[in-house]
Amino acid sequence: MSIDWKQYDSNNFFDELIGDNGIPRASAERLVEHLESLEEGELESRKQMAEATIQEMGVSFTVYTEEGNIDRAWPFDIIPRTISAQQWERTAAGLKQRLKALNMFIGDLYDKQQIIKDGVIPAHIVLESKNFRPECIGIKPAHGVWAHICGTDLVRDSDGEFYVLEDNLRVPSGVAYMLENRAITKRVLPELFQKEAIQSITDYPARLFDTLVSISPRKIKRPEIVVLTPGIFNSAYFEHAYLAQQMGTELVEGSDLVVGKDDCVYMRTIAGLERVDVIYRRIDDLFLDPEMFQKDSVLGVPGLMRAWQAGNVALANAPGAGVADDKVVYAYVPDIIRYYLKEEPLIKNVKTYLCDDPEQRQYVIEHISELVIKPANESGGYGMLIGPHSTKKEQAQFIKLINADPRNYVAQPTLALSTAPTLVGKDLAEPRHLDLRPFVLQGKNSYVTTGGLTRVAMKKGSLVVNSSQGGGSKDTWIVNGGDADAI
């Protein structure tokens, strides 16, 4: 026998695969049964096969360090995470609801700002956001959609329910790793895809392509779509190249594009200039156009914003969309859903304290050793304080930061993040904390990936799942059959 599940202890956290007394949850029954049937040492050899596959496929990511950029092989755990289709159907509906409301919110902010006038959200919360772009006021993107691709981070608490931890509406990354995780798992555990009813994720590139086609200003049969990358030194360059290849579109850098006197965007080709209709941009707002934003940017395209404002090119995601993934704005999203859709949120937020509010700020300072403190606009796990794992010195430093700029900080309880079995040695699995980033598309139609990118804190007891901070990943299975959510 391979893994002995009776010795597996989740330390009272909600475990995604194994319930009380080593009994697998309904969605994980066949997976656990198969893992148990493997001969001694077989899992270790499958793990080595996965590592060889990752090297062969060139799946990597870049970590920024003081010594320079380090390209690393993708850290991967071969034991999949399972979620029931019944649970996922409810979750996907909540994600679509959330993105629809957020797009209405962004459109309102760059138009009449009615939500501010009606007192639902204070004006300074929006207007002082680092991602609010006055240059976008008056723009009307196709279908009223600003954020076409959203990566929403979900976590499960001790009750087994999903909660939204944050929304990523600027240039969300990770979907290529979700797709590669599936390809790797199919290679190392092929027999399970014959036995198990696992929902497919392979249609994502086609869905993304259709979403981009739907926002083209020229209604032609085959609009010209490009993926705009900052270049090979960007940490997500692997993904930029992967998605361009999968969609059959060109991967370009800023120097490959030019804006003509007619305010249209053209791509430089061997045959001459070719008009571009849609740009899936993987460059932050401030680097997009040196004419309008950061003057010394060499990553963007001079005149790009002018072409977009004229309606001659579509940008996904639209500039200014990041105003809605500000972590302070996040606290208002349930009210945003109620305001625009007249519906109750289908997925709850994690309780959030706004340091901008004097009473809440006082509570945060008094309980800083118990809370997670986050800056409003950082990503990748940077700039955070995890109270229970911090020193008195670090806490004092964060109190100074909070008092100096209260608007820039929020706090949340330290969650009892769910766990899943992760291979840590020969035939030895231990629980590791994890989150989930599904990807939501919205153009003419909307779509949610069946599952998403599961990120795992590979260090025992750690709550930080980001790859840049030592986290790893595993395949995510949406399994037809029993509900896996019973505790």
DOKOLTOR-296049 format. One record per residue (C-alpha): residue number from 1; residue in one letter; x, y, z. Coordinates in pm, 1 decimal, always signed. Example, Ala and Ser with C-alpha at 12.3 -4.5 7.8 and 13.67 -1.06 7.14 Angstrom:
DOKOLTOR-296049
REC; num; residu; east; north; up
REC; 1; a; +1230.0; -450.0; +780.0 .
REC; 2; s; +1367.0; -106.0; +714.0 .
This chain:
DOKOLTOR-296049
REC; num; residu; east; north; up
REC; 1; m; +0.0; +0.0; +0.0 .
REC; 2; s; +113.1; +355.5; -70.2 .
REC; 3; i; -21.4; +630.3; +162.0 .
REC; 4; d; -170.0; +533.0; +499.7 .
REC; 5; w; -457.9; +780.5; +537.4 .
REC; 6; k; -536.2; +671.3; +893.2 .
REC; 7; q; -208.8; +839.7; +995.3 .
REC; 8; y; -303.7; +1158.5; +811.2 .
REC; 9; d; -388.4; +1446.1; +1048.6 .
REC; 10; s; -522.6; +1778.7; +922.4 .
REC; 11; n; -483.5; +1935.7; +1268.0 .
REC; 12; n; -853.2; +2033.9; +1283.0 .
REC; 13; f; -839.8; +2233.8; +959.8 .
REC; 14; f; -1100.4; +2163.5; +690.9 .
REC; 15; d; -925.3; +1920.9; +457.0 .
REC; 16; e; -1035.1; +1914.9; +93.3 .
REC; 17; l; -982.0; +1540.8; +42.0 .
REC; 18; i; -984.5; +1365.8; +377.8 .
REC; 19; g; -1257.3; +1399.6; +640.2 .
REC; 20; d; -1272.5; +1264.9; +993.6 .
REC; 21; n; -1095.2; +937.8; +1075.8 .
REC; 22; g; -916.6; +924.6; +741.5 .
REC; 23; i; -1240.1; +884.7; +544.6 .
REC; 24; p; -1221.8; +1051.8; +201.5 .
REC; 25; r; -1478.8; +1312.2; +101.5 .
REC; 26; a; -1729.3; +1207.5; -165.5 .
REC; 27; s; -1552.4; +1386.2; -451.7 .
REC; 28; a; -1217.7; +1232.3; -354.5 .
REC; 29; e; -1321.3; +868.8; -298.4 .
REC; 30; r; -1187.5; +728.1; -627.2 .
REC; 31; l; -870.0; +934.8; -613.1 .
REC; 32; v; -789.4; +822.3; -258.3 .
REC; 33; e; -875.6; +462.1; -339.4 .
REC; 34; h; -640.0; +470.4; -637.4 .
REC; 35; l; -355.9; +628.7; -440.0 .
REC; 36; e; -395.9; +358.0; -174.6 .
REC; 37; s; -373.9; +86.8; -441.6 .
REC; 38; l; -34.8; +201.4; -571.7 .
REC; 39; e; +262.4; -11.9; -478.2 .
REC; 40; e; +519.6; +114.7; -231.3 .
REC; 41; g; +744.9; +373.9; -391.5 .
REC; 42; e; +514.9; +419.7; -693.5 .
REC; 43; l; +406.8; +770.3; -591.1 .
REC; 44; e; +768.2; +878.4; -561.9 .
REC; 45; s; +842.9; +755.4; -912.8 .
REC; 46; r; +534.8; +940.6; -1044.6 .
REC; 47; k; +659.2; +1253.6; -870.4 .
REC; 48; q; +996.2; +1218.4; -1045.2 .
REC; 49; m; +811.2; +1171.3; -1374.5 .
REC; 50; a; +622.8; +1499.1; -1308.9 .
REC; 51; e; +948.3; +1683.1; -1241.0 .
REC; 52; a; +1099.6; +1548.4; -1560.9 .
REC; 53; t; +786.9; +1651.7; -1753.5 .
REC; 54; i; +809.5; +2005.3; -1615.5 .
REC; 55; q; +1171.5; +2028.2; -1730.9 .
REC; 56; e; +1084.1; +1883.3; -2070.7 .
REC; 57; m; +789.8; +2120.9; -2123.2 .
REC; 58; g; +987.3; +2421.8; -2000.4 .
REC; 59; v; +726.7; +2521.6; -1742.6 .
REC; 60; s; +896.5; +2791.5; -1536.5 .
REC; 61; f; +842.2; +3114.6; -1348.6 .
REC; 62; t; +1070.0; +3401.7; -1255.7 .
REC; 63; v; +1147.3; +3513.9; -901.7 .
REC; 64; y; +1280.2; +3864.3; -846.2 .
REC; 65; t; +1561.9; +3878.2; -589.8 .
REC; 66; e; +1825.0; +4127.8; -480.8 .
REC; 67; e; +2081.2; +3918.2; -667.3 .
REC; 68; g; +1875.8; +3938.9; -988.4 .
REC; 69; n; +1603.2; +3743.6; -1165.5 .
REC; 70; i; +1602.5; +3367.2; -1109.8 .
REC; 71; d; +1418.7; +3136.4; -1349.8 .
REC; 72; r; +1282.4; +2834.9; -1162.0 .
REC; 73; a; +1106.1; +2515.1; -1260.5 .
REC; 74; w; +738.1; +2522.5; -1167.8 .
REC; 75; p; +689.1; +2370.1; -816.3 .
REC; 76; f; +419.2; +2104.7; -847.6 .
REC; 77; d; +250.6; +1850.2; -619.8 .
REC; 78; i; +108.4; +1543.7; -793.5 .
REC; 79; i; -185.7; +1478.5; -556.6 .
REC; 80; p; -480.5; +1664.1; -716.6 .
REC; 81; r; -732.0; +1870.7; -526.2 .
REC; 82; t; -1096.2; +1767.4; -578.1 .
REC; 83; i; -1412.5; +1979.3; -563.4 .
REC; 84; s; -1761.5; +1849.8; -632.3 .
REC; 85; a; -1945.1; +1971.9; -943.4 .
REC; 86; q; -2241.3; +2062.0; -722.1 .
REC; 87; q; -2025.2; +2292.8; -510.3 .
REC; 88; w; -1857.6; +2440.7; -817.1 .
REC; 89; e; -2184.2; +2522.2; -992.7 .
REC; 90; r; -2280.8; +2747.9; -701.0 .
REC; 91; t; -1933.2; +2901.7; -687.6 .
REC; 92; a; -1920.8; +2974.5; -1062.5 .
REC; 93; a; -2258.0; +3151.7; -1043.8 .
REC; 94; g; -2121.7; +3369.8; -763.4 .
REC; 95; l; -1809.2; +3455.4; -963.8 .
REC; 96; k; -2012.6; +3561.2; -1268.2 .
REC; 97; q; -2235.0; +3773.0; -1044.0 .
REC; 98; r; -1933.8; +3939.8; -888.4 .
REC; 99; l; -1759.4; +4030.5; -1215.4 .
REC; 100; k; -2082.9; +4159.6; -1369.0 .
REC; 101; a; -2134.0; +4396.3; -1073.5 .
REC; 102; l; -1768.2; +4504.7; -1073.5 .
REC; 103; n; -1784.1; +4593.8; -1441.8 .
REC; 104; m; -2098.9; +4800.3; -1380.7 .
REC; 105; f; -1918.5; +4970.1; -1092.7 .
REC; 106; i; -1612.1; +5057.6; -1303.0 .
REC; 107; g; -1832.7; +5188.9; -1582.8 .
REC; 108; d; -2022.1; +5406.2; -1335.1 .
REC; 109; l; -1700.2; +5547.5; -1185.1 .
REC; 110; y; -1583.4; +5666.0; -1526.9 .
REC; 111; d; -1925.8; +5805.8; -1610.8 .
REC; 112; k; -2187.7; +5951.1; -1372.3 .
REC; 113; q; -2039.6; +5818.1; -1043.4 .
REC; 114; q; -2391.4; +5754.1; -923.3 .
REC; 115; i; -2281.0; +5505.5; -658.3 .
REC; 116; i; -2079.5; +5783.9; -493.2 .
REC; 117; k; -2367.2; +6032.1; -519.5 .
REC; 118; d; -2598.7; +5778.6; -356.7 .
REC; 119; g; -2359.4; +5739.5; -62.3 .
REC; 120; v; -2283.7; +5370.9; -108.0 .
REC; 121; i; -1906.0; +5424.1; -123.9 .
REC; 122; p; -1717.1; +5738.2; -9.1 .
REC; 123; a; -1573.4; +5949.6; -291.6 .
REC; 124; h; -1220.1; +5956.1; -149.0 .
REC; 125; i; -1200.9; +5576.0; -139.7 .
REC; 126; v; -1228.2; +5574.7; -517.9 .
REC; 127; l; -1066.5; +5903.0; -616.0 .
REC; 128; e; -759.4; +5838.7; -397.9 .
REC; 129; s; -709.2; +5488.5; -534.3 .
REC; 130; k; -373.4; +5448.3; -708.1 .
REC; 131; n; -557.8; +5269.9; -988.4 .
REC; 132; f; -823.0; +5533.2; -1061.4 .
REC; 133; r; -744.7; +5681.5; -1403.9 .
REC; 134; p; -912.3; +6020.1; -1474.7 .
REC; 135; e; -798.9; +5972.6; -1836.9 .
REC; 136; c; -1066.0; +5700.5; -1871.5 .
REC; 137; i; -1363.5; +5921.4; -1785.2 .
REC; 138; g; -1617.9; +5918.9; -2066.3 .
REC; 139; i; -1489.1; +5600.9; -2235.6 .
REC; 140; k; -1755.9; +5343.8; -2331.6 .
REC; 141; p; -1591.7; +5004.6; -2396.4 .
REC; 142; a; -1778.0; +4731.5; -2586.1 .
REC; 143; h; -2058.8; +4561.8; -2392.6 .
REC; 144; g; -1985.9; +4792.6; -2098.1 .
REC; 145; v; -1703.1; +4557.7; -1996.3 .
REC; 146; w; -1378.7; +4695.9; -1852.0 .
REC; 147; a; -1238.0; +4383.2; -1686.2 .
REC; 148; h; -1255.4; +4104.4; -1944.3 .
REC; 149; i; -1028.6; +3864.1; -1756.7 .
REC; 150; c; -1052.8; +3836.5; -1379.0 .
REC; 151; g; -856.9; +3609.8; -1146.6 .
REC; 152; t; -1052.9; +3587.1; -822.3 .
REC; 153; d; -871.0; +3439.4; -523.4 .
REC; 154; l; -1089.0; +3205.8; -318.5 .
REC; 155; v; -1022.1; +3038.2; +14.0 .
REC; 156; r; -1214.5; +2785.1; +221.6 .
REC; 157; d; -1243.8; +2841.0; +592.6 .
REC; 158; s; -1319.9; +2592.5; +869.5 .
REC; 159; d; -1684.3; +2573.9; +755.7 .
REC; 160; g; -1581.0; +2435.2; +416.1 .
REC; 161; e; -1740.9; +2724.3; +227.2 .
REC; 162; f; -1561.0; +2935.3; -31.7 .
REC; 163; y; -1489.3; +3301.3; +44.4 .
REC; 164; v; -1347.0; +3566.5; -187.6 .
REC; 165; l; -1009.1; +3682.0; -62.0 .
REC; 166; e; -941.9; +3934.9; -337.5 .
REC; 167; d; -1019.2; +4026.3; -698.5 .
REC; 168; n; -746.5; +4066.5; -961.5 .
REC; 169; l; -868.6; +4285.6; -1245.5 .
REC; 170; r; -554.5; +4446.1; -1385.7 .
REC; 171; v; -334.2; +4180.5; -1547.5 .
REC; 172; p; -424.9; +3858.6; -1360.9 .
REC; 173; s; -181.0; +3574.5; -1419.6 .
REC; 174; g; -165.7; +3201.4; -1357.7 .
REC; 175; v; -406.2; +3048.3; -1608.4 .
REC; 176; a; -126.8; +2891.6; -1817.2 .
REC; 177; y; -5.0; +2710.9; -1505.7 .
REC; 178; m; -358.3; +2584.6; -1443.6 .
REC; 179; l; -357.8; +2434.6; -1794.6 .
REC; 180; e; -6.7; +2293.0; -1760.7 .
REC; 181; n; -93.0; +2138.7; -1422.7 .
REC; 182; r; -363.4; +1938.9; -1599.9 .
REC; 183; a; -127.8; +1832.3; -1879.1 .
REC; 184; i; +130.9; +1713.7; -1625.2 .
REC; 185; t; -127.5; +1525.3; -1418.0 .
REC; 186; k; -264.8; +1351.1; -1726.8 .
REC; 187; r; +84.3; +1226.8; -1798.9 .
REC; 188; v; +162.7; +1098.2; -1448.0 .
REC; 189; l; -184.4; +970.6; -1346.1 .
REC; 190; p; -342.2; +881.8; -1684.5 .
REC; 191; e; -548.9; +591.9; -1551.8 .
REC; 192; l; -754.2; +821.8; -1329.6 .
REC; 193; f; -882.0; +1019.7; -1627.8 .
REC; 194; q; -1031.9; +696.0; -1758.8 .
REC; 195; k; -1197.8; +606.6; -1427.9 .
REC; 196; e; -1303.1; +948.4; -1299.6 .
REC; 197; a; -1555.8; +1199.7; -1439.1 .
REC; 198; i; -1323.2; +1502.0; -1428.0 .
REC; 199; q; -1450.7; +1816.0; -1600.7 .
REC; 200; s; -1227.7; +1949.6; -1877.9 .
REC; 201; i; -1043.7; +2284.3; -1871.9 .
REC; 202; t; -885.3; +2264.7; -2216.7 .
REC; 203; d; -1135.1; +2504.5; -2376.8 .
REC; 204; y; -997.6; +2810.2; -2192.0 .
REC; 205; p; -775.9; +2942.6; -2477.3 .
REC; 206; a; -1070.3; +2914.7; -2720.5 .
REC; 207; r; -1299.9; +3089.7; -2471.5 .
REC; 208; l; -1043.3; +3364.0; -2420.6 .
REC; 209; f; -1007.5; +3406.7; -2795.6 .
REC; 210; d; -1386.4; +3431.7; -2838.8 .
REC; 211; t; -1402.8; +3690.6; -2559.0 .
REC; 212; l; -1136.9; +3902.2; -2731.8 .
REC; 213; v; -1307.9; +3867.7; -3071.2 .
REC; 214; s; -1634.6; +3987.9; -2915.6 .
REC; 215; i; -1482.5; +4325.6; -2819.5 .
REC; 216; s; -1320.2; +4401.2; -3155.8 .
REC; 217; p; -1417.8; +4745.8; -3288.2 .
REC; 218; r; -1413.0; +4607.3; -3643.8 .
REC; 219; k; -1681.3; +4344.5; -3693.9 .
REC; 220; i; -1484.5; +4128.5; -3933.4 .
REC; 221; k; -1456.8; +3752.0; -3953.7 .
REC; 222; r; -1102.8; +3731.5; -3819.0 .
REC; 223; p; -998.6; +4044.9; -3627.1 .
REC; 224; e; -626.1; +4084.4; -3557.8 .
REC; 225; i; -558.0; +4002.8; -3193.1 .
REC; 226; v; -218.7; +4034.1; -3025.5 .
REC; 227; v; -79.5; +3959.1; -2680.5 .
REC; 228; l; +130.5; +4253.5; -2557.4 .
REC; 229; t; +413.3; +4144.1; -2325.0 .
REC; 230; p; +678.4; +4347.4; -2139.7 .
REC; 231; g; +931.3; +4090.7; -2264.7 .
REC; 232; i; +1128.9; +3785.0; -2164.4 .
REC; 233; f; +1236.8; +3918.1; -1824.5 .
REC; 234; n; +880.1; +3947.0; -1694.5 .
REC; 235; s; +788.3; +3682.0; -1434.1 .
REC; 236; a; +480.6; +3576.3; -1636.0 .
REC; 237; y; +648.6; +3568.6; -1978.1 .
REC; 238; f; +599.7; +3191.2; -2000.2 .
REC; 239; e; +224.9; +3250.9; -1975.7 .
REC; 240; h; +222.2; +3532.8; -2232.4 .
REC; 241; a; +397.3; +3311.6; -2489.0 .
REC; 242; y; +183.9; +3009.1; -2399.7 .
REC; 243; l; -150.7; +3189.0; -2442.2 .
REC; 244; a; -46.0; +3354.7; -2768.3 .
REC; 245; q; +57.4; +3017.1; -2905.2 .
REC; 246; q; -262.0; +2844.3; -2786.7 .
REC; 247; m; -486.5; +3115.0; -2937.3 .
REC; 248; g; -290.0; +3135.7; -3262.1 .
REC; 249; t; -221.5; +3505.8; -3213.5 .
REC; 250; e; +94.7; +3714.0; -3233.0 .
REC; 251; l; +304.4; +3778.7; -2921.9 .
REC; 252; v; +431.5; +4135.7; -2945.8 .
REC; 253; e; +630.2; +4391.1; -2749.0 .
REC; 254; g; +564.0; +4763.0; -2751.3 .
REC; 255; s; +826.4; +4824.6; -3019.8 .
REC; 256; d; +634.9; +4592.8; -3257.2 .
REC; 257; l; +333.9; +4827.5; -3258.5 .
REC; 258; v; +283.2; +5181.1; -3385.3 .
REC; 259; v; -11.2; +5422.4; -3378.8 .
REC; 260; g; -75.0; +5587.4; -3715.6 .
REC; 261; k; -197.7; +5937.0; -3795.9 .
REC; 262; d; -546.2; +5785.9; -3827.7 .
REC; 263; d; -532.6; +5688.7; -3455.1 .
REC; 264; c; -531.6; +5317.8; -3543.1 .
REC; 265; v; -279.9; +5066.1; -3407.8 .
REC; 266; y; -58.6; +4877.8; -3652.6 .
REC; 267; m; +176.7; +4582.7; -3612.0 .
REC; 268; r; +509.2; +4587.2; -3792.4 .
REC; 269; t; +539.4; +4276.0; -4011.1 .
REC; 270; i; +770.6; +4164.2; -4292.9 .
REC; 271; a; +492.6; +4251.3; -4537.4 .
REC; 272; g; +440.6; +4598.1; -4388.3 .
REC; 273; l; +202.4; +4748.0; -4134.3 .
REC; 274; e; -101.5; +4539.0; -4038.8 .
REC; 275; r; -391.1; +4685.5; -3841.2 .
REC; 276; v; -451.3; +4549.1; -3488.9 .
REC; 277; d; -805.8; +4527.0; -3351.1 .
REC; 278; v; -764.3; +4385.2; -2999.7 .
REC; 279; i; -469.1; +4396.4; -2761.6 .
REC; 280; y; -461.9; +4151.1; -2471.3 .
REC; 281; r; -218.5; +4356.4; -2270.7 .
REC; 282; r; +1.3; +4211.6; -1998.6 .
REC; 283; i; +154.1; +4549.6; -1911.6 .
REC; 284; d; +45.4; +4769.4; -1621.5 .
REC; 285; d; -151.4; +5087.3; -1697.5 .
REC; 286; l; +129.6; +5330.1; -1625.2 .
REC; 287; f; +364.0; +5169.1; -1878.8 .
REC; 288; l; +108.5; +5141.6; -2161.6 .
REC; 289; d; +152.5; +5478.0; -2329.6 .
REC; 290; p; +440.4; +5721.6; -2265.4 .
REC; 291; e; +233.0; +6001.2; -2420.1 .
REC; 292; m; -25.3; +5978.7; -2142.9 .
REC; 293; f; +132.1; +5797.7; -1847.7 .
REC; 294; q; +493.7; +5726.5; -1752.7 .
REC; 295; k; +697.9; +5934.1; -1996.9 .
REC; 296; d; +1008.6; +5714.2; -1992.2 .
REC; 297; s; +827.0; +5383.6; -2049.8 .
REC; 298; v; +981.7; +5176.1; -2326.1 .
REC; 299; l; +735.4; +4891.1; -2276.9 .
REC; 300; g; +426.4; +5058.5; -2417.0 .
REC; 301; v; +313.9; +5221.2; -2740.7 .
REC; 302; p; +308.5; +5601.2; -2789.4 .
REC; 303; g; -46.6; +5707.3; -2876.7 .
REC; 304; l; -210.1; +5380.3; -2765.2 .
REC; 305; m; -452.5; +5554.0; -2528.0 .
REC; 306; r; -546.3; +5796.1; -2806.3 .
REC; 307; a; -632.1; +5502.1; -3034.0 .
REC; 308; w; -834.7; +5336.5; -2756.3 .
REC; 309; q; -1022.9; +5656.1; -2670.6 .
REC; 310; a; -1108.4; +5695.2; -3038.9 .
REC; 311; g; -1260.9; +5346.9; -3038.5 .
REC; 312; n; -1017.0; +5211.3; -3296.9 .
REC; 313; v; -867.1; +4937.5; -3079.7 .
REC; 314; a; -991.8; +4734.4; -2784.8 .
REC; 315; l; -772.4; +4679.9; -2477.7 .
REC; 316; a; -822.9; +4385.9; -2244.5 .
REC; 317; n; -827.0; +4452.3; -1964.1 .
REC; 318; a; -922.4; +4815.2; -2015.9 .
REC; 319; p; -703.2; +5081.1; -1853.0 .
REC; 320; g; -852.5; +5192.1; -1523.7 .
REC; 321; a; -1013.3; +4855.5; -1447.2 .
REC; 322; g; -773.8; +4811.6; -1154.0 .
REC; 323; v; -969.8; +5064.9; -949.3 .
REC; 324; a; -1201.6; +4775.8; -860.2 .
REC; 325; d; -931.0; +4540.6; -733.3 .
REC; 326; d; -804.4; +4787.8; -477.4 .
REC; 327; k; -819.0; +4596.2; -148.0 .
REC; 328; v; -1007.9; +4884.4; +14.4 .
REC; 329; v; -1272.1; +4880.1; -259.4 .
REC; 330; y; -1292.1; +4502.5; -204.2 .
REC; 331; a; -1457.1; +4564.7; +133.0 .
REC; 332; y; -1745.4; +4739.3; -46.6 .
REC; 333; v; -1806.8; +4470.5; -311.6 .
REC; 334; p; -2104.8; +4309.4; -132.0 .
REC; 335; d; -2271.5; +4652.9; -126.7 .
REC; 336; i; -2170.7; +4706.5; -491.5 .
REC; 337; i; -2348.8; +4380.3; -586.6 .
REC; 338; r; -2662.9; +4482.4; -397.4 .
REC; 339; y; -2656.3; +4832.3; -548.9 .
REC; 340; y; -2623.4; +4738.1; -917.3 .
REC; 341; l; -2784.9; +4394.0; -933.3 .
REC; 342; k; -3037.9; +4415.5; -648.3 .
REC; 343; e; -2916.3; +4069.9; -541.4 .
REC; 344; e; -2746.8; +3922.7; -237.0 .
REC; 345; p; -2383.6; +3813.0; -297.4 .
REC; 346; l; -2363.1; +3441.3; -373.0 .
REC; 347; i; -2007.0; +3423.6; -236.5 .
REC; 348; k; -1911.9; +3604.2; +83.1 .
REC; 349; n; -1614.1; +3831.8; +139.9 .
REC; 350; v; -1363.5; +3765.8; +415.0 .
REC; 351; k; -1432.5; +4008.1; +699.9 .
REC; 352; t; -1223.4; +4319.6; +636.4 .
REC; 353; y; -1126.6; +4612.6; +858.2 .
REC; 354; l; -1059.5; +4947.1; +688.7 .
REC; 355; c; -775.9; +5136.6; +852.4 .
REC; 356; d; -915.8; +5453.4; +693.9 .
REC; 357; d; -1196.5; +5437.5; +951.7 .
REC; 358; p; -1070.0; +5563.4; +1294.3 .
REC; 359; e; -1262.2; +5305.0; +1500.6 .
REC; 360; q; -1160.5; +5014.3; +1279.2 .
REC; 361; r; -801.1; +5140.3; +1270.8 .
REC; 362; q; -788.4; +5143.3; +1650.3 .
REC; 363; y; -917.8; +4785.7; +1659.1 .
REC; 364; v; -653.6; +4678.0; +1404.0 .
REC; 365; i; -370.9; +4838.0; +1604.0 .
REC; 366; e; -489.3; +4679.5; +1928.6 .
REC; 367; h; -522.1; +4333.5; +1766.0 .
REC; 368; i; -235.8; +4352.5; +1517.0 .
REC; 369; s; -80.4; +4030.1; +1645.9 .
REC; 370; e; -397.9; +3839.8; +1545.8 .
REC; 371; l; -463.8; +3991.4; +1201.8 .
REC; 372; v; -328.4; +3987.2; +847.8 .
REC; 373; i; -241.1; +4340.9; +733.0 .
REC; 374; k; -240.1; +4413.5; +358.2 .
REC; 375; p; -151.2; +4723.0; +155.6 .
REC; 376; a; -425.6; +4829.2; -84.8 .
REC; 377; n; -247.6; +4764.1; -413.7 .
REC; 378; e; +37.7; +4517.6; -364.3 .
REC; 379; s; +23.7; +4164.9; -508.4 .
REC; 380; g; +224.2; +3844.6; -496.5 .
REC; 381; g; +218.5; +3827.3; -116.2 .
REC; 382; y; +447.3; +4131.5; -82.7 .
REC; 383; g; +407.4; +4407.2; +175.2 .
REC; 384; m; +194.0; +4197.2; +410.9 .
REC; 385; l; +211.3; +4131.1; +782.2 .
REC; 386; i; +78.8; +3799.0; +909.4 .
REC; 387; g; +19.0; +3890.8; +1272.9 .
REC; 388; p; +49.6; +3549.5; +1445.0 .
REC; 389; h; +381.2; +3485.3; +1263.6 .
REC; 390; s; +528.7; +3833.8; +1315.9 .
REC; 391; t; +765.9; +3985.6; +1569.5 .
REC; 392; k; +694.2; +4281.0; +1799.4 .
REC; 393; k; +937.3; +4487.3; +1591.7 .
REC; 394; e; +753.2; +4407.3; +1268.3 .
REC; 395; q; +419.8; +4488.7; +1431.9 .
REC; 396; a; +549.5; +4826.6; +1552.6 .
REC; 397; q; +674.8; +4904.5; +1201.5 .
REC; 398; f; +334.3; +4827.4; +1051.0 .
REC; 399; i; +155.4; +5041.6; +1308.4 .
REC; 400; k; +373.7; +5332.3; +1189.9 .
REC; 401; l; +287.1; +5256.7; +827.1 .
REC; 402; i; -84.5; +5237.0; +904.1 .
REC; 403; n; -85.8; +5566.8; +1095.7 .
REC; 404; a; +113.0; +5738.9; +820.6 .
REC; 405; d; -125.0; +5628.9; +541.6 .
REC; 406; p; -446.9; +5474.1; +679.9 .
REC; 407; r; -619.7; +5465.1; +336.9 .
REC; 408; n; -352.4; +5227.1; +210.0 .
REC; 409; y; -412.8; +4944.6; +460.0 .
REC; 410; v; -678.1; +4686.4; +537.2 .
REC; 411; a; -678.0; +4401.7; +788.5 .
REC; 412; q; -843.2; +4060.7; +791.2 .
REC; 413; p; -868.2; +3779.4; +1045.0 .
REC; 414; t; -608.9; +3506.1; +1015.1 .
REC; 415; l; -817.9; +3241.4; +841.6 .
REC; 416; a; -814.5; +2872.6; +918.4 .
REC; 417; l; -728.7; +2805.3; +552.9 .
REC; 418; s; -831.6; +2464.0; +424.5 .
REC; 419; t; -565.6; +2202.3; +360.6 .
REC; 420; a; -506.9; +1920.6; +115.7 .
REC; 421; p; -271.1; +1621.1; +119.5 .
REC; 422; t; +65.5; +1713.5; -31.7 .
REC; 423; l; +347.5; +1469.6; -101.6 .
REC; 424; v; +643.3; +1554.4; +123.9 .
REC; 425; g; +840.1; +1229.3; +112.3 .
REC; 426; k; +828.1; +872.2; -11.4 .
REC; 427; d; +464.8; +761.4; +40.0 .
REC; 428; l; +420.2; +1039.2; +295.6 .
REC; 429; a; +148.2; +1302.7; +255.5 .
REC; 430; e; +96.0; +1589.5; +495.7 .
REC; 431; p; -165.2; +1867.3; +497.9 .
REC; 432; r; -63.7; +2197.9; +341.3 .
REC; 433; h; -271.4; +2516.3; +323.2 .
REC; 434; l; -400.8; +2626.5; -15.5 .
REC; 435; d; -614.4; +2873.8; -207.7 .
REC; 436; l; -776.6; +2875.8; -550.7 .
REC; 437; r; -767.5; +3125.4; -837.5 .
REC; 438; p; -1043.9; +3058.1; -1090.5 .
REC; 439; f; -1051.4; +3274.3; -1402.8 .
REC; 440; v; -1365.1; +3455.7; -1512.5 .
REC; 441; l; -1411.2; +3591.7; -1864.2 .
REC; 442; q; -1662.2; +3857.7; -1965.2 .
REC; 443; g; -1717.2; +4003.1; -2310.5 .
REC; 444; k; -2034.8; +3948.3; -2506.9 .
REC; 445; n; -2073.9; +3633.1; -2294.1 .
REC; 446; s; -1931.4; +3520.3; -1961.7 .
REC; 447; y; -1741.8; +3206.3; -1863.7 .
REC; 448; v; -1579.0; +3058.7; -1552.5 .
REC; 449; t; -1302.6; +2798.7; -1561.7 .
REC; 450; t; -1398.0; +2459.7; -1421.9 .
REC; 451; g; -1174.8; +2494.8; -1119.7 .
REC; 452; g; -869.6; +2713.5; -1141.6 .
REC; 453; l; -511.3; +2746.0; -1025.9 .
REC; 454; t; -463.7; +2585.5; -685.7 .
REC; 455; r; -165.8; +2734.7; -504.6 .
REC; 456; v; -13.7; +2549.1; -211.6 .
REC; 457; a; +199.7; +2668.6; +78.9 .
REC; 458; m; +469.6; +2402.8; +53.7 .
REC; 459; k; +618.5; +2492.9; +393.0 .
REC; 460; k; +455.0; +2324.1; +690.1 .
REC; 461; g; +218.4; +2561.0; +870.6 .
REC; 462; s; +272.2; +2846.2; +623.6 .
REC; 463; l; -26.4; +3045.9; +499.4 .
REC; 464; v; +162.1; +3211.6; +209.1 .
REC; 465; v; +81.3; +3029.2; -114.3 .
REC; 466; n; +239.6; +3262.9; -372.0 .
REC; 467; s; +502.3; +3103.1; -595.1 .
REC; 468; s; +727.0; +3405.5; -547.6 .
REC; 469; q; +717.2; +3334.9; -173.3 .
REC; 470; g; +798.1; +2962.0; -190.9 .
REC; 471; g; +452.1; +2824.6; -272.1 .
REC; 472; g; +369.3; +2549.5; -518.0 .
REC; 473; s; +69.5; +2425.8; -711.9 .
REC; 474; k; -145.0; +2122.4; -789.8 .
REC; 475; d; -411.5; +2020.8; -1040.5 .
REC; 476; t; -772.1; +2106.0; -952.1 .
REC; 477; w; -1046.0; +1856.2; -1036.0 .
REC; 478; i; -1413.4; +1940.6; -1059.5 .
REC; 479; v; -1563.7; +1594.7; -1015.7 .
REC; 480; n; -1913.8; +1490.7; -1111.8 .
REC; 481; g; -2088.6; +1307.0; -831.8 .
REC; 482; g; -2131.9; +1354.4; -459.5 .
REC; 483; d; -2110.5; +1685.3; -277.3 .
REC; 484; a; -1765.9; +1722.8; -117.8 .
REC; 485; d; -1862.1; +1997.9; +119.9 .
REC; 486; a; -2003.1; +1811.6; +416.1 .
REC; 487; i; -1785.0; +1852.8; +721.9 .
